[in-house]
């Protein structure tokens, strides 16, 4: 828990990371930043998908529409928060000369997106109307 709090503090004071270990090869730091930006693009796409489901499927039953939209919106929020946390964790590991941190989050996010996609396929095929 203390590690999580420290990581969250570093989100808002990234200059503090310089006090840990040695400066890694800048190419690795830039690759870490590109990965962070890719996660943010994924988060934005999920959030956009959530709004699209809510706005462009008015004939869908309210519970289905809201449920699918909220699942996508929540996945987008979690993805954005996880992106910055992963960026900090990787930067700290590189500076310390440690292995990069592993995470189950990509698998969990993939499962959530797949479940929502299957639900959308069912909705399109069956054509449930409100």
C-alpha angles and dihedrals in degrees: 000000000000089000091054091050090049091050092050090050089053090055088071098034106038091160087073090069088074089074091067123083123311129324108264124224104290091234090066092049090049091048088051089052092049089052089051090052091049089054089050091051088051090050091050091049091051091048091048089049090052092053091045092054091050097045104035102041102060092147092059116101110270095241093050094045094048093042094052093042093049092047090055093043092049091048089052093051092047091046092053093048092045091050095061093041092051091047091055093044092051093046091051092047092050091050091049094046091241130139113275113263119262123223140192091204097096090055093047092047090049091052092049092049091046092051091050090047092051090049089051091050089052090049092051095045098043093035097214109196128198 
